[in-house]
């Protein structure tokens, strides 16, 4: 029996949409109101996969999620890029002039801030999940309140789209990763991207040396993110994503990096979703 996929949010959320696109439009999901809860389900064995947003083209990295993957020794086994389109949703028959409050996730509110400058009468209220607000408005028949959510949420909860694509920057993309407890067996010939983590001494040129190894071994650095080590002030862990054409080049690079860096770890090897 196939286990459901754990997502942050509920049906109609962007995480739900990624689960449908990556696995199947009929994929069953476990709805979680936090990323910590999704990880709990994975560690308990309630699910074999979780969908986790990792970075946004506007807002940048979701740093706590890097720590969740690392601290629990989880493995990234895939990725999916989703074009995020924010829509203003309300009960059927409502108009923008009827709306007094808009409830949504803080990130959605921030990304749509310019749109609401034209509607100073509307109060913006933070909520935990975009789709959850849409569901509450529908089930409780709440008038005068709107949600910022996906068109999927509008269809799922029978709401009207008062305004479409209201985000300030129209090309708004989020990278989601698919995470398991252990790396599943992916054919080596299909692997052309990896997520790595390492630490370095606080010495001049230590990071540059590692980056030179990547370059010399024909790896393309697509992401680098530093995260402070709480127990060691002013020392940082680095999370990097690299792509490559030949797995042997990647193997050579990692064999060298293991010797040069501290606490080197492969967080995942998978297929580049950009190709």
C-alpha positions as CSV (number, residue, x, y, z in Angstrom):
1,X,0.0,0.0,0.0
2,X,1.4,3.4,-1.0
3,X,1.8,5.8,1.8
4,X,0.6,9.4,1.5
5,X,3.0,12.3,0.9
6,X,3.5,14.7,3.8
7,X,3.2,18.4,2.8
8,X,3.4,21.7,4.6
9,X,-0.1,23.2,4.3
10,X,-3.4,21.6,3.2
11,X,-5.0,20.6,-0.1
12,X,-5.0,23.5,-2.5
13,X,-1.6,24.8,-1.2
14,X,1.4,25.2,-3.4
15,X,3.0,22.2,-1.7
16,X,-0.1,20.2,-2.6
17,X,0.3,21.3,-6.2
18,X,3.9,20.2,-6.3
19,X,3.0,16.8,-4.8
20,X,0.4,16.4,-7.6
21,X,2.8,17.4,-10.3
22,X,5.8,15.5,-9.1
23,X,4.1,12.3,-8.2
24,X,0.5,12.1,-9.5
25,X,-2.6,14.4,-9.6
26,X,-4.2,11.6,-7.5
27,X,-1.5,11.6,-4.9
28,X,-2.8,11.3,-1.3
29,X,-1.3,13.8,1.1
30,X,-0.8,14.2,4.9
31,X,-1.6,17.8,5.7
32,X,0.8,19.5,8.2
33,X,0.8,23.0,9.5
34,X,4.6,23.2,9.9
35,X,7.7,21.8,8.3
36,X,8.7,20.3,11.6
37,X,5.5,18.2,11.5
38,X,6.2,17.0,8.0
39,X,9.6,15.8,9.2
40,X,8.0,14.1,12.2
41,X,5.7,12.1,9.9
42,X,8.7,11.0,7.8
43,X,10.8,10.0,10.8
44,X,7.9,8.0,12.3
45,X,7.4,6.2,9.0
46,X,3.9,7.5,8.4
47,X,5.1,8.6,5.0
48,X,8.1,7.8,2.7
49,X,8.3,11.3,1.1
50,X,7.8,14.9,2.1
51,X,7.6,18.0,-0.1
52,X,9.5,21.0,1.2
53,X,10.0,24.5,-0.2
54,X,13.7,25.4,0.0
55,X,14.1,28.8,-1.8
56,X,12.1,31.5,-3.6
57,X,13.3,33.6,-6.5
58,X,12.2,36.8,-4.7
59,X,12.6,36.0,-1.0
60,X,15.6,33.8,-1.1
61,X,16.4,30.7,1.0
62,X,14.2,29.2,3.6
63,X,17.1,28.7,5.9
64,X,15.4,26.6,8.7
65,X,14.6,23.9,6.2
66,X,18.2,23.4,5.3
67,X,18.8,22.8,9.0
68,X,15.9,20.3,9.2
69,X,17.3,18.2,6.4
70,X,20.8,18.3,7.9
71,X,20.0,17.8,11.6
72,X,17.8,14.8,10.9
73,X,20.2,13.3,8.3
74,X,17.5,13.3,5.6
75,X,18.1,12.9,1.9
76,X,17.0,15.1,-1.0
77,X,15.9,12.8,-3.9
78,X,14.3,15.2,-6.3
79,X,13.3,18.8,-7.0
80,X,10.5,20.7,-8.7
81,X,10.3,24.4,-9.6
82,X,6.8,26.0,-9.4
83,X,5.7,29.3,-10.9
84,X,3.9,30.9,-7.9
85,X,0.8,32.9,-9.0
86,X,-1.0,34.7,-6.1
87,X,-4.7,35.3,-6.5
88,X,-7.3,37.2,-4.4
89,X,-10.1,34.8,-3.5
90,X,-13.4,35.4,-1.8
91,X,-17.0,34.0,-1.6
92,X,-19.0,34.0,-4.8
93,X,-20.8,37.3,-5.3
94,X,-18.2,39.4,-3.4
95,X,-16.3,42.3,-4.9
96,X,-13.1,43.9,-3.9
97,X,-15.0,46.8,-2.5
98,X,-16.7,44.4,-0.1
99,X,-13.4,43.1,1.3
100,X,-12.3,44.6,4.6
101,X,-9.5,42.1,5.5
102,X,-7.2,39.8,3.6
103,X,-5.7,36.8,5.4
104,X,-2.7,34.9,4.1
105,X,0.8,33.6,4.8
106,X,3.3,36.5,5.6
107,X,5.3,35.7,2.5
108,X,2.3,35.9,0.2
109,X,1.2,39.2,1.8
110,X,4.7,40.6,1.4
111,X,4.9,39.5,-2.3
112,X,1.5,41.2,-3.0
113,X,2.1,44.4,-0.9
114,X,2.1,46.8,-3.9
115,X,-1.3,45.6,-5.1
116,X,-2.9,46.5,-1.8
117,X,-1.6,50.1,-1.9
118,X,-4.6,50.7,-4.2
119,X,-7.0,49.4,-1.6
120,X,-6.1,51.3,1.7
121,X,-9.4,50.2,3.3
122,X,-8.2,46.5,3.3
123,X,-6.4,45.3,6.5
124,X,-3.7,42.6,5.9
125,X,-3.7,39.8,8.4
126,X,-1.0,37.1,8.7
127,X,-2.0,33.4,8.7
128,X,-0.3,30.1,8.7
129,X,-1.3,28.8,5.3
130,X,-2.7,30.3,2.1
131,X,-5.1,27.4,1.3
132,X,-6.3,27.0,4.9
133,X,-7.6,30.6,4.8
134,X,-9.5,29.8,1.6
135,X,-11.0,26.7,3.2
136,X,-12.2,28.6,6.3
137,X,-13.8,31.3,4.2
138,X,-15.7,28.7,2.2
139,X,-16.7,26.4,5.0
140,X,-17.7,29.2,7.4
141,X,-19.2,31.4,4.7
142,X,-17.1,34.4,5.8
143,X,-18.1,37.6,4.0
144,X,-15.8,40.7,3.9
145,X,-12.6,38.6,4.1
146,X,-10.5,37.4,1.2
147,X,-7.5,35.0,0.9
148,X,-4.4,35.1,-1.2
149,X,-4.0,31.6,-2.6
150,X,-3.7,29.5,-5.8
151,X,-6.4,29.0,-8.4
152,X,-6.4,25.3,-7.3
153,X,-7.6,26.5,-3.9
154,X,-10.3,28.6,-5.6
155,X,-11.6,25.5,-7.5
156,X,-11.2,23.2,-4.5
157,X,-13.1,25.5,-2.1
158,X,-15.5,27.0,-4.6
159,X,-14.3,30.6,-4.3
160,X,-14.3,33.4,-6.8
161,X,-11.0,35.0,-8.1
162,X,-11.4,38.7,-7.5
163,X,-8.0,39.5,-9.0
164,X,-5.5,37.1,-10.6
165,X,-1.7,37.2,-10.5
166,X,-1.5,40.0,-7.9
167,X,2.1,39.5,-6.9
168,X,4.4,42.5,-7.5
169,X,7.0,40.6,-9.4
170,X,5.2,38.5,-12.0
171,X,7.9,35.9,-12.4
172,X,7.8,34.4,-9.0
173,X,9.3,30.9,-8.7
174,X,9.8,28.6,-5.7
175,X,12.1,25.6,-5.7
176,X,10.7,22.6,-3.8
177,X,12.7,19.5,-2.9
178,X,11.4,15.9,-2.4
179,X,12.9,14.4,0.8
180,X,13.2,10.9,2.1
181,X,14.8,9.3,5.2
182,X,17.5,7.7,3.0
183,X,18.5,8.2,-0.6
184,X,16.6,5.9,-2.9
185,X,18.5,4.1,-5.6
186,X,18.6,6.4,-8.6
187,X,20.4,5.2,-11.7
188,X,23.8,6.9,-11.8
189,X,23.3,8.0,-15.4
190,X,20.3,10.0,-14.3
191,X,22.1,11.8,-11.5
192,X,23.4,15.3,-12.6
193,X,22.8,17.4,-9.5
194,X,23.8,17.1,-5.8
195,X,23.2,19.0,-2.6
196,X,26.3,19.1,-0.3
197,X,27.1,20.5,3.2
198,X,30.5,21.2,4.7
199,X,32.3,23.3,7.2
200,X,35.5,25.2,6.9
201,X,38.2,26.7,9.2
202,X,37.9,30.4,9.6
203,X,41.0,31.0,7.5
204,X,41.8,33.2,4.5
205,X,41.1,31.5,1.2
206,X,39.5,28.3,2.7
207,X,36.2,28.8,0.8
208,X,37.9,29.9,-2.4
209,X,40.0,26.7,-2.4
210,X,36.9,24.6,-2.2
211,X,35.2,26.6,-5.0
212,X,38.3,26.1,-7.1
213,X,38.1,22.3,-6.6
214,X,34.5,22.4,-7.9
215,X,35.6,24.5,-10.9
216,X,38.6,22.3,-11.7
217,X,36.3,19.2,-11.6
218,X,33.8,20.7,-14.0
219,X,31.1,21.2,-11.4
220,X,28.7,24.2,-11.8
221,X,27.8,25.8,-8.6
222,X,24.1,26.8,-8.7
223,X,23.5,27.6,-5.1
224,X,25.6,28.5,-2.0
225,X,24.0,29.3,1.4
226,X,25.8,29.8,4.7
227,X,24.3,28.9,8.0
228,X,25.9,29.9,11.4
229,X,26.8,27.1,13.8
230,X,25.0,28.0,17.0
231,X,27.4,26.1,19.2
232,X,30.5,27.7,17.5
233,X,30.2,31.5,17.2
234,X,31.4,32.9,13.9
235,X,31.8,29.5,12.4
236,X,29.6,28.6,9.4
237,X,28.3,25.6,7.6
238,X,27.9,25.9,3.8
239,X,25.1,24.3,1.8
240,X,25.8,24.1,-1.9
241,X,24.0,22.7,-5.0
242,X,26.1,21.6,-7.9
243,X,25.3,20.3,-11.4
244,X,27.5,18.2,-13.6
245,X,27.5,16.3,-16.9
246,X,29.7,13.4,-15.9
247,X,29.2,11.6,-12.5
248,X,32.9,10.7,-12.5
249,X,33.7,14.5,-12.3
250,X,31.4,14.8,-9.3
251,X,33.0,11.8,-7.6
252,X,36.5,13.2,-8.1
253,X,35.4,16.6,-6.6
254,X,33.7,15.1,-3.6
255,X,36.7,12.8,-2.8
256,X,38.9,15.9,-2.7
257,X,36.4,18.0,-0.7
258,X,36.1,15.3,1.9
259,X,39.8,15.7,2.7
260,X,39.7,19.5,2.7
261,X,36.5,20.3,4.5
262,X,35.1,19.4,7.9
263,X,31.9,17.4,8.4
264,X,31.4,17.0,4.7
265,X,28.0,15.5,3.9
266,X,26.1,14.6,0.8
267,X,22.5,15.8,1.4
268,X,21.2,14.3,-1.8
269,X,22.0,13.2,-5.4
270,X,19.2,13.5,-8.0
271,X,18.1,14.7,-11.4
272,X,18.3,18.4,-12.2
273,X,14.7,19.6,-12.8
274,X,16.0,22.5,-14.9
275,X,16.9,20.1,-17.8
